[in-house]
């Protein structure tokens, strides 16, 4: 009787079962990772939104409206460009003091 070369049926079944278990483990690990990553993302998104809502409730909206109107003016933009070129923030501070907005800026924005 001749010896056959190659794998016997028993060895083929062991390899098949082993590969199946390995593939199932990989699929479960990938799915588990995706679910976990999504849950972590959702948690931190909700944490960020809650923090933003909390901070927004503490800020004076009327003051921010006033500040926005001043900051969007062409005069302020030219002043900001000048301050940036000279690397001098005191110019902006003086401008906001002239407009009566500096105290509100320190109270609402710097804190």
Secondary structure as GFF3:
##gff-version 3
##sequence-region A 1 111
A	DSSP	alpha_helix	9	58	.	.	.	ID=ss1
A	DSSP	alpha_helix	61	71	.	.	.	ID=ss2
A	DSSP	alpha_helix	74	86	.	.	.	ID=ss3
A	DSSP	alpha_helix	90	98	.	.	.	ID=ss4
A	DSSP	alpha_helix	102	105	.	.	.	ID=ss5
A	DSSP	pi_helix	106	110	.	.	.	ID=ss6
###
